[in-house]
Amino acid sequence: MNDAAWDHVTDVLVIGSGAGALTAAVRAHDNGADTLVVEKTSLYGGSSAMSGGVLWLPGSPLIRDAGGSDSPEEAKRYMKSVIGEPSQERRIDAFVDTIAPFIDWLHTRTHVRLAPLAGFPDMYPDNPDAKMHRCHEPAPFHGKLLGDELTRLRPQHPQTALFGIIGWTASESLILQARGKGWLWVAFSMVARYLLDLPWRLFHLRDRRQVLGGTLVGNLRRGMIERGMPLWLDTGVEELVVEDGRVTGVVARRAGRRVRIAARKGVIVAAGGFEKNNAMRRKHLPQPSDAAWTAGAPGNTGEMIEAGERIGAATRFMDAAWWGPTFLIPGEEQARMLIIEKNLPGSIIVNRAGERFVNESSSYTKVTRGIYSANVPGRESVPAALVFDSTYRRHYPFGPMLPSTFQPDFAVPPGAWRGIAKADTIEGLARALDVDPAGLAETVRKFNGYAAAGKDADFQRGDANYDRYYGDQSVGPNPCLGPIAKPPFYGTKVYPGELGTKGGLDTDEHARVLDGQGRVVAGLYAIGNCSAAVTGQTYPASGSTLAPAMVFAFRAADDATRR
């Protein structure tokens, strides 16, 4: 490599700035490599910073430390039974076997601290070796430790915050949304802490307490700052440079000029999926599909997947995504995903005929697949509709609305009512949502009978541990079932959305990109949503997006710096 032919030379170049990207960068630096991170937008953090921040780490030694039981062998059996892709087995083994050293490095060399979420279930509880404690939550930290870099960290998604602005952990969110024990005190403490953050609160609306995905990204960025590592924002990569059969760098655009960046040891692509690219969605994803329905980050437009394809890289699972039902609030940049809301008693999801077609409390990926499979002429489910009553409205938050006990309808922001309908009768709500009134009325009557009995005879809602985890534990006999009976009634249109796409560049167990013949594309690595997911077409558990991204970033950095 002739260094004089380049504008900038580094050992390892990382493209993207989410949790996976920063993991790769910090690990490569710790291995002795000069490392540069480039991000095409003006904010760092990507989808990771907006996410729930949960990491699914099966076989983690932290589980034993917390009094649970798991092993790498059990973890592999569960993953292989769910994924069912023999071609993925080497990657599955590599993922599980790397979890322990990855956690050890995080806890000894970075500021990230993880702890298992007690009782949080895998999404396939009936599969062999499914567990209830593999999801790990990162500990919060105060954003003042980031200094000025806090203002450049992508803010959390408004649905992952109280009032859309006050940060909460996954544990706090569950307590508040499902009215768990001590929820009023939790809410009071959060609001008081936010208001008393003086003098910052006098000039800024943003919460400085970093939680969820923000604490992952923020703590890794703290590590970069302490190590003196560069992060170039507003730097978009346009093409990969190949010399003598090896990727040796990239052509990027920075500050309006073309910049050639060399990478002596490797280029690690961690630039997210293509969920914000409608052309790629039309080409690859089930239809109908629209970028407006995604909860993914605005910069995830798939250019690096296409750049890899142009140099001969193979792709896999391009028709797959981290599915989840979403709804839209006009004026918000990302859609909101229905995660806990659909599990709570007193709500249902129906098609245009007013009929239920899925267990609403099942995993969000199953609900979205149900939306697509039920979308037939005369009974269209794209969009579907979620319906709830005033009892639900009084007890639980929904979208930008707090429970009516604290935020009556007149205090709801006017923009929210452009995404949420309200009517005095079920039939009136049905007409507002373009749903058959008679069909919805009959479905509600039937569902109310199931709620009274505590047994959903049609879709077994609330039978599985996963369903019940997000239910209201104060409601019996089934925490996921409650009548829809008290007017006024509310509803919103529901779309087959996702957290992000999961198809991308094909990789091996070291995150090395492969070509169409299964050969390594020398010098090129891919992790996260711009790589083909180790989980294939499936979604084994919450946090199975972020965890593989970070673990394979760790492996990619190790492989690149060995050279």
C-alpha positions as CSV (number, residue, x, y, z in Angstrom):
1,M,0.0,0.0,0.0
2,N,1.4,3.4,-1.0
3,D,0.4,5.7,1.8
4,A,1.1,8.8,-0.4
5,A,-1.9,7.9,-2.5
6,W,-4.3,8.4,0.4
7,D,-5.6,11.5,2.2
8,H,-5.7,9.6,5.6
9,V,-4.2,6.3,6.7
10,T,-5.2,4.2,9.6
11,D,-5.0,0.5,10.7
12,V,-8.7,-0.2,11.2
13,L,-11.5,1.9,9.7
14,V,-15.0,1.4,11.2
15,I,-18.0,2.7,9.2
16,G,-20.9,3.5,11.5
17,S,-21.2,4.6,15.1
18,G,-23.7,2.3,16.9
19,A,-22.9,0.0,19.8
20,G,-21.3,-2.6,17.4
21,A,-19.2,0.0,15.6
22,L,-17.8,1.5,18.8
23,T,-17.2,-1.9,20.3
24,A,-15.1,-2.8,17.2
25,A,-13.2,0.5,17.4
26,V,-12.4,0.3,21.1
27,R,-11.4,-3.4,20.9
28,A,-9.1,-2.8,17.9
29,H,-7.5,0.1,19.7
30,D,-6.9,-2.0,22.8
31,N,-5.3,-4.6,20.5
32,G,-2.8,-1.9,19.5
33,A,-4.3,-0.7,16.2
34,D,-4.7,2.9,15.1
35,T,-8.5,3.2,14.6
36,L,-10.8,5.7,12.9
37,V,-14.6,5.7,13.1
38,V,-16.6,7.5,10.4
39,E,-20.4,8.3,10.6
40,K,-22.4,9.8,7.7
41,T,-24.9,11.7,9.9
42,S,-24.2,14.6,12.3
43,L,-25.0,12.5,15.3
44,Y,-23.4,9.3,16.5
45,G,-25.2,6.2,17.9
46,G,-27.4,5.0,15.1
47,S,-30.3,2.7,15.9
48,S,-28.4,1.5,19.0
49,A,-28.7,4.8,20.7
50,M,-32.5,4.8,20.0
51,S,-33.0,1.2,21.1
52,G,-34.0,-0.5,24.3
53,G,-30.3,-1.4,24.9
54,V,-31.1,-5.0,26.0
55,L,-28.4,-7.6,25.1
56,W,-29.4,-11.2,24.7
57,L,-26.4,-13.1,26.0
58,P,-27.2,-16.8,26.4
59,G,-24.7,-18.8,28.5
60,S,-23.5,-15.6,30.1
61,P,-21.5,-16.1,33.3
62,L,-23.5,-13.2,34.8
63,I,-26.5,-15.4,34.9
64,R,-24.9,-17.8,37.3
65,D,-23.6,-14.9,39.4
66,A,-27.3,-13.7,39.7
67,G,-28.5,-17.1,40.9
68,G,-29.7,-18.4,37.5
69,S,-28.6,-21.3,35.5
70,D,-27.4,-21.5,31.9
71,S,-24.6,-22.9,29.9
72,P,-23.1,-22.5,26.4
73,E,-24.3,-25.9,25.5
74,E,-27.9,-25.1,26.4
75,A,-27.6,-21.8,24.6
76,K,-26.4,-23.4,21.4
77,R,-29.2,-26.0,21.5
78,Y,-31.8,-23.4,21.9
79,M,-30.5,-21.2,19.1
80,K,-30.1,-24.0,16.7
81,S,-33.6,-25.3,17.4
82,V,-35.1,-21.9,16.8
83,I,-32.9,-20.8,13.8
84,G,-32.9,-24.1,12.0
85,E,-30.2,-23.0,9.5
86,P,-27.3,-25.6,9.4
87,S,-25.2,-23.1,7.5
88,Q,-25.3,-20.8,10.6
89,E,-24.0,-23.3,13.1
90,R,-20.4,-22.2,13.0
91,R,-21.5,-18.6,13.6
92,I,-23.9,-19.7,16.4
93,D,-21.0,-21.5,18.1
94,A,-18.7,-18.6,17.7
95,F,-21.3,-16.1,19.1
96,V,-22.0,-18.2,22.2
97,D,-18.3,-19.1,22.8
98,T,-17.3,-15.5,22.7
99,I,-19.9,-14.1,25.1
100,A,-17.8,-14.8,28.3
101,P,-14.6,-13.1,27.1
102,F,-16.6,-10.3,25.5
103,I,-18.4,-9.6,28.9
104,D,-15.1,-9.8,30.7
105,W,-13.5,-7.2,28.4
106,L,-16.6,-4.9,28.7
107,H,-16.4,-5.0,32.5
108,T,-12.7,-4.6,32.8
109,R,-11.8,-2.3,29.9
110,T,-14.9,-0.2,29.3
111,H,-17.5,1.7,31.3
112,V,-20.3,-0.6,30.2
113,R,-21.8,-2.7,33.1
114,L,-24.4,-5.4,32.4
115,A,-26.8,-7.3,34.7
116,P,-29.4,-10.0,33.8
117,L,-33.1,-9.1,33.7
118,A,-34.7,-11.5,36.1
119,G,-37.6,-13.4,34.6
120,F,-37.2,-12.0,31.1
121,P,-38.2,-14.9,28.8
122,D,-36.9,-16.1,25.4
123,M,-39.4,-15.7,22.6
124,Y,-39.8,-19.4,22.0
125,P,-40.5,-20.8,25.5
126,D,-41.5,-24.3,24.2
127,N,-38.2,-24.9,22.4
128,P,-35.5,-27.0,24.1
129,D,-33.4,-25.1,26.6
130,A,-35.4,-21.9,26.5
131,K,-34.7,-19.7,29.5
132,M,-36.1,-16.7,31.3
133,H,-32.9,-14.7,32.3
134,R,-30.7,-14.4,29.2
135,C,-31.5,-10.7,28.5
136,H,-29.0,-8.3,30.1
137,E,-29.6,-4.6,30.8
138,P,-26.8,-2.0,30.8
139,A,-26.5,0.2,33.9
140,P,-27.3,3.9,33.5
141,F,-24.8,6.8,33.8
142,H,-24.9,10.6,34.0
143,G,-24.4,12.2,30.7
144,K,-22.3,15.0,32.2
145,L,-19.5,12.4,32.0
146,L,-19.6,12.8,28.2
147,G,-19.1,16.5,28.3
148,D,-19.9,18.2,25.0
149,E,-20.2,14.8,23.3
150,L,-23.6,14.4,24.9
151,T,-25.1,16.9,22.4
152,R,-23.8,14.8,19.5
153,L,-25.2,11.5,20.8
154,R,-28.4,10.6,19.0
155,P,-31.3,11.0,21.4
156,Q,-33.4,8.1,22.5
157,H,-36.6,7.3,20.7
158,P,-39.5,9.1,22.4
159,Q,-41.3,5.8,23.0
160,T,-38.5,4.7,25.2
161,A,-38.9,7.6,27.7
162,L,-41.5,8.9,30.2
163,F,-43.3,11.9,28.6
164,G,-41.1,11.2,25.6
165,I,-38.1,12.8,27.3
166,I,-37.3,11.3,30.8
167,G,-35.1,8.3,30.5
168,W,-36.1,5.0,32.0
169,T,-34.4,1.6,32.2
170,A,-36.0,-1.6,30.9
171,S,-36.9,-2.5,34.4
172,E,-38.4,0.9,35.2
173,S,-40.4,0.8,31.9
174,L,-42.0,-2.5,32.7
175,I,-42.9,-1.4,36.2
176,L,-44.5,1.8,35.0
177,Q,-46.3,0.5,31.9
178,A,-47.6,-2.7,33.6
179,R,-48.3,-0.9,36.9
180,G,-45.9,-3.1,38.8
181,K,-45.2,-2.9,42.6
182,G,-44.2,0.6,43.6
183,W,-44.9,2.1,40.2
184,L,-46.1,5.5,41.6
185,W,-42.9,5.9,43.6
186,V,-40.8,5.0,40.6
187,A,-42.6,7.6,38.5
188,F,-42.3,10.3,41.2
189,S,-38.6,9.6,41.6
190,M,-37.9,9.8,37.9
191,V,-39.8,13.1,37.5
192,A,-38.1,14.6,40.6
193,R,-34.6,13.6,39.4
194,Y,-35.3,15.1,36.0
195,L,-36.6,18.4,37.3
196,L,-33.8,18.8,39.9
197,D,-31.0,18.4,37.4
198,L,-30.0,22.0,37.8
199,P,-28.8,24.2,36.2
200,W,-29.0,22.0,33.1
201,R,-32.8,21.8,33.3
202,L,-33.1,25.6,33.0
203,F,-31.7,25.6,29.5
204,H,-32.2,22.0,28.1
205,L,-35.2,19.7,27.7
206,R,-33.0,16.6,27.2
207,D,-32.5,14.2,30.1
208,R,-28.8,13.8,30.9
209,R,-29.4,10.4,32.6
210,Q,-28.3,7.9,29.9
211,V,-30.2,4.7,29.8
212,L,-31.1,1.8,27.4
213,G,-29.1,2.0,24.1
214,G,-27.8,5.5,25.1
215,T,-25.8,4.0,27.9
216,L,-24.2,1.4,25.7
217,V,-23.2,3.9,23.0
218,G,-22.4,6.7,25.5
219,N,-20.1,4.5,27.7
220,L,-18.2,3.2,24.6
221,R,-17.8,6.8,23.4
222,R,-16.4,7.7,26.8
223,G,-13.8,5.0,26.3
224,M,-12.9,6.4,22.9
225,I,-12.5,9.9,24.3
226,E,-10.2,8.6,27.1
227,R,-8.1,6.7,24.5
228,G,-7.9,9.8,22.3
229,M,-9.7,8.0,19.4
230,P,-11.1,10.0,16.5
231,L,-14.7,10.0,15.4
232,W,-15.5,11.8,12.1
233,L,-19.2,12.8,11.8
234,D,-20.8,13.9,8.5
235,T,-18.5,11.6,6.7
236,G,-20.4,9.3,4.2
237,V,-18.6,6.4,2.5
238,E,-19.2,6.2,-1.2
239,E,-17.2,3.2,-2.3
240,L,-14.9,0.5,-1.1
241,V,-11.4,0.4,-2.7
242,V,-10.0,-2.9,-3.8
243,E,-6.3,-3.4,-4.6
244,D,-4.8,-6.8,-5.6
245,G,-8.0,-8.6,-4.4
246,R,-8.1,-6.9,-1.0
247,V,-10.2,-4.1,0.4
248,T,-7.6,-1.5,1.4
249,G,-9.7,1.5,2.1
250,V,-12.7,3.7,1.1
251,V,-13.6,6.8,-0.8
252,A,-15.7,9.1,1.4
253,R,-17.1,12.6,1.3
254,R,-16.3,14.9,4.2
255,A,-16.9,18.6,4.5
256,G,-18.0,18.6,0.8
257,R,-14.7,17.1,-0.5
258,R,-13.7,13.6,-1.7
259,V,-11.5,11.9,0.8
260,R,-9.5,8.6,0.3
261,I,-9.0,6.7,3.6
262,A,-6.7,3.7,3.8
263,A,-7.1,0.9,6.2
264,R,-3.9,-1.2,6.6
265,K,-5.6,-4.0,8.6
266,G,-9.2,-3.9,7.7
267,V,-12.5,-2.1,7.0
268,I,-15.3,-3.0,9.4
269,V,-18.7,-2.1,8.1
270,A,-21.2,-1.4,10.9
271,A,-23.5,1.1,9.1
272,G,-26.9,-0.4,9.8
273,G,-29.6,-1.9,7.5
274,F,-31.7,-0.5,4.7
275,E,-35.0,0.2,6.4
276,K,-35.0,3.8,5.4
277,N,-34.5,3.0,1.7
278,N,-37.8,2.5,-0.1
279,A,-36.2,1.2,-3.3
280,M,-34.4,-1.5,-1.4
281,R,-37.5,-2.3,0.6
282,R,-39.5,-2.8,-2.6
283,K,-36.8,-5.0,-4.0
284,H,-36.3,-7.3,-1.0
285,L,-39.0,-7.1,1.7
286,P,-42.5,-8.5,1.8
287,Q,-45.1,-6.1,0.4
288,P,-46.7,-3.7,1.1
289,S,-43.7,-2.0,2.8
290,D,-42.8,1.6,3.5
291,A,-39.9,3.4,5.2
292,A,-42.4,5.4,7.2
293,W,-43.3,2.3,9.1
294,T,-39.9,1.6,10.6
295,A,-38.6,2.5,14.0
296,G,-35.0,2.4,12.7
297,A,-32.5,5.3,12.6
298,P,-32.7,7.9,9.8
299,G,-29.2,7.1,8.4
300,N,-30.0,3.4,7.7
301,T,-30.3,3.5,4.0
302,G,-28.2,0.5,2.9
303,E,-25.4,2.1,0.9
304,M,-22.7,0.0,2.4
305,I,-24.6,-3.2,1.6
306,E,-24.8,-2.0,-2.0
307,A,-21.1,-1.0,-1.9
308,G,-20.2,-4.5,-0.8
309,E,-22.3,-6.1,-3.6
310,R,-20.5,-3.9,-6.2
311,I,-17.2,-5.6,-5.3
312,G,-18.6,-9.1,-5.4
313,A,-19.8,-9.6,-1.8
314,A,-22.7,-12.0,-1.3
315,T,-25.9,-11.2,0.7
316,R,-28.3,-13.3,2.7
317,F,-31.7,-12.9,4.4
318,M,-32.5,-9.7,2.5
319,D,-36.2,-10.4,2.9
320,A,-35.9,-10.5,6.7
321,A,-36.2,-7.8,9.3
322,W,-36.5,-7.4,13.1
323,W,-40.2,-7.3,12.7
324,G,-42.6,-5.5,15.0
325,P,-46.0,-3.8,14.7
326,T,-45.8,-0.1,14.5
327,F,-48.0,3.0,14.6
328,L,-47.5,6.5,13.5
329,I,-47.6,9.8,15.3
330,P,-47.5,12.7,12.7
331,G,-44.4,14.8,13.2
332,E,-42.2,12.1,14.7
333,E,-39.3,10.9,12.5
334,Q,-39.6,7.3,13.5
335,A,-42.6,5.0,13.9
336,R,-43.5,3.7,17.4
337,M,-43.4,0.0,18.0
338,L,-46.0,-1.8,20.0
339,I,-44.1,-3.8,22.5
340,I,-45.7,-3.7,25.9
341,E,-48.9,-1.9,24.8
342,K,-50.3,-4.9,22.9
343,N,-49.9,-7.3,25.8
344,L,-51.8,-5.3,28.3
345,P,-55.4,-6.2,29.1
346,G,-58.3,-4.4,27.4
347,S,-56.9,-4.2,23.9
348,I,-57.1,-6.2,20.7
349,I,-55.7,-6.0,17.1
350,V,-58.2,-6.5,14.2
351,N,-58.3,-6.5,10.4
352,R,-60.5,-4.4,8.2
353,A,-63.4,-6.8,8.8
354,G,-63.1,-6.1,12.5
355,E,-61.8,-9.6,13.3
356,R,-58.9,-10.7,15.4
357,F,-56.2,-12.7,13.6
358,V,-53.3,-13.2,16.0
359,N,-52.3,-13.5,19.6
360,E,-51.6,-9.9,20.3
361,S,-49.4,-10.7,23.3
362,S,-47.0,-13.0,21.4
363,S,-43.6,-11.7,20.4
364,Y,-43.6,-8.6,18.2
365,T,-42.1,-10.5,15.3
366,K,-44.9,-13.1,15.4
367,V,-47.5,-10.3,15.4
368,T,-46.0,-8.7,12.3
369,R,-45.8,-12.0,10.5
370,G,-49.4,-12.5,11.4
371,I,-50.3,-9.1,9.9
372,Y,-48.7,-10.1,6.6
373,S,-50.2,-13.6,6.5
374,A,-53.7,-12.3,7.3
375,N,-53.6,-9.6,4.6
376,V,-56.1,-11.1,2.2
377,P,-58.7,-9.4,0.0
378,G,-61.8,-8.5,1.9
379,R,-60.0,-9.0,5.3
380,E,-57.0,-6.8,4.8
381,S,-54.7,-6.3,7.8
382,V,-52.3,-3.8,6.3
383,P,-53.0,-1.6,8.1
384,A,-54.6,-3.4,11.0
385,A,-56.1,-1.5,14.0
386,L,-55.4,-1.7,17.7
387,V,-58.5,-0.9,19.8
388,F,-58.7,-0.2,23.6
389,D,-61.2,1.4,26.0
390,S,-61.2,4.0,28.8
391,T,-60.2,1.5,31.5
392,Y,-57.1,0.8,29.5
393,R,-56.6,4.5,28.9
394,R,-56.9,5.2,32.6
395,H,-54.4,2.6,33.7
396,Y,-51.7,2.5,31.0
397,P,-49.6,4.9,28.8
398,F,-50.1,4.6,25.1
399,G,-47.8,6.2,22.6
400,P,-47.4,9.9,23.6
401,M,-50.3,9.6,26.1
402,L,-49.8,9.0,29.8
403,P,-52.6,7.3,31.7
404,S,-55.7,9.5,31.8
405,T,-55.3,9.6,35.6
406,F,-52.3,11.9,35.0
407,Q,-53.0,13.2,31.6
408,P,-56.7,13.5,30.7
409,D,-57.7,13.7,27.0
410,F,-57.8,17.5,27.0
411,A,-54.1,17.6,28.0
412,V,-52.9,15.2,25.3
413,P,-50.7,17.0,22.7
414,P,-52.9,17.9,19.6
415,G,-50.6,16.2,17.2
416,A,-51.2,12.8,19.0
417,W,-54.9,12.9,17.9
418,R,-53.8,12.8,14.3
419,G,-52.4,9.3,15.0
420,I,-55.0,8.1,17.6
421,A,-58.7,7.9,17.0
422,K,-61.4,8.4,19.7
423,A,-65.2,7.7,19.6
424,D,-68.1,7.2,22.1
425,T,-69.1,3.9,20.6
426,I,-67.3,0.8,19.2
427,E,-69.1,1.3,15.9
428,G,-68.0,5.0,15.7
429,L,-64.4,4.0,16.4
430,A,-64.6,1.3,13.7
431,R,-65.6,3.9,11.1
432,A,-62.8,6.2,12.2
433,L,-60.3,3.4,11.7
434,D,-61.8,2.1,8.4
435,V,-62.9,-1.1,10.1
436,D,-66.3,-2.9,9.6
437,P,-68.5,-1.7,12.5
438,A,-70.6,-4.8,12.9
439,G,-67.5,-7.1,12.7
440,L,-65.7,-5.1,15.3
441,A,-68.7,-5.0,17.6
442,E,-69.1,-8.8,17.4
443,T,-65.3,-9.4,18.0
444,V,-65.4,-7.2,21.1
445,R,-68.4,-9.0,22.4
446,K,-66.7,-12.4,22.0
447,F,-63.4,-11.1,23.4
448,N,-65.1,-9.7,26.5
449,G,-66.4,-13.2,27.2
450,Y,-62.8,-14.6,27.0
451,A,-61.6,-11.8,29.3
452,A,-64.2,-12.8,31.9
453,A,-63.2,-16.4,31.7
454,G,-59.5,-15.7,31.6
455,K,-59.0,-17.9,28.6
456,D,-58.6,-16.9,25.0
457,A,-60.1,-19.8,23.1
458,D,-59.1,-18.4,19.7
459,F,-55.5,-17.4,20.0
460,Q,-54.4,-18.5,23.6
461,R,-53.4,-15.0,24.5
462,G,-51.7,-15.0,27.9
463,D,-51.0,-18.7,28.1
464,A,-47.2,-18.4,27.4
465,N,-44.6,-17.0,29.8
466,Y,-43.6,-14.4,27.2
467,D,-47.2,-13.1,26.9
468,R,-47.6,-12.8,30.7
469,Y,-44.3,-11.1,31.3
470,Y,-45.6,-7.9,29.7
471,G,-49.1,-8.3,31.1
472,D,-50.6,-6.4,34.1
473,Q,-49.8,-8.7,37.0
474,S,-52.6,-7.1,39.1
475,V,-55.2,-8.4,36.7
476,G,-56.5,-11.9,37.1
477,P,-56.9,-14.7,36.2
478,N,-55.1,-13.7,33.0
479,P,-52.8,-10.6,33.1
480,C,-53.2,-10.1,29.3
481,L,-57.0,-10.2,29.1
482,G,-59.5,-7.5,30.1
483,P,-62.8,-6.4,28.7
484,I,-63.2,-3.6,26.1
485,A,-66.4,-2.1,27.6
486,K,-66.1,1.4,28.9
487,P,-66.5,4.4,26.6
488,P,-65.0,6.4,25.1
489,F,-63.0,4.0,22.9
490,Y,-59.6,4.6,21.3
491,G,-57.6,3.1,18.5
492,T,-54.8,3.5,16.0
493,K,-53.8,2.0,12.7
494,V,-51.1,-0.7,13.0
495,Y,-48.5,-1.4,10.3
496,P,-46.1,-4.3,9.6
497,G,-42.9,-2.4,10.7
498,E,-39.6,-3.3,12.3
499,L,-36.7,-2.1,14.4
500,G,-34.5,-2.5,11.3
501,T,-33.7,-4.9,8.5
502,K,-31.6,-8.0,9.2
503,G,-30.4,-9.0,5.8
504,G,-27.0,-7.9,4.5
505,L,-23.5,-8.9,3.6
506,D,-22.8,-12.6,4.2
507,T,-20.1,-13.3,6.7
508,D,-18.2,-16.1,8.4
509,E,-17.6,-16.8,12.1
510,H,-15.0,-14.0,12.3
511,A,-17.3,-11.5,10.6
512,R,-15.3,-11.6,7.4
513,V,-17.4,-10.8,4.4
514,L,-17.8,-13.6,1.9
515,D,-18.3,-13.6,-1.9
516,G,-20.8,-15.6,-4.0
517,Q,-18.5,-18.7,-3.8
518,G,-18.1,-18.5,-0.1
519,R,-14.6,-17.1,-0.2
520,V,-13.4,-14.4,2.2
521,V,-13.3,-10.9,0.8
522,A,-9.9,-10.0,2.2
523,G,-9.8,-6.8,4.4
524,L,-13.6,-6.5,4.7
525,Y,-15.7,-7.2,7.8
526,A,-19.4,-6.6,8.4
527,I,-21.4,-6.6,11.7
528,G,-24.8,-5.6,12.9
529,N,-27.7,-5.0,10.5
530,C,-25.5,-4.5,7.4
531,S,-24.5,-8.1,7.8
532,A,-26.7,-11.2,7.4
533,A,-28.0,-11.9,10.9
534,V,-26.7,-15.0,12.8
535,T,-30.3,-15.6,13.8
536,G,-31.4,-16.0,10.2
537,Q,-35.1,-15.5,9.7
538,T,-35.9,-15.8,13.4
539,Y,-36.0,-13.6,16.5
540,P,-34.9,-15.8,19.4
541,A,-35.3,-13.2,22.1
542,S,-35.3,-9.4,22.9
543,G,-31.8,-8.1,22.5
544,S,-30.8,-10.6,19.8
545,T,-30.1,-7.6,17.6
546,L,-27.6,-5.7,19.7
547,A,-25.8,-8.6,21.3
548,P,-24.6,-10.4,18.1
549,A,-23.6,-7.0,16.7
550,M,-21.3,-6.3,19.6
551,V,-20.0,-9.8,20.0
552,F,-19.1,-10.1,16.3
553,A,-17.6,-6.6,16.4
554,F,-15.4,-7.9,19.1
555,R,-14.4,-10.9,17.0
556,A,-13.9,-8.7,13.8
557,A,-11.5,-6.4,15.7
558,D,-9.5,-9.4,17.0
559,D,-9.3,-11.0,13.6
560,A,-8.3,-7.7,11.8
561,T,-5.6,-6.8,14.3
562,R,-4.0,-10.2,14.2
563,R,-2.8,-9.4,10.7
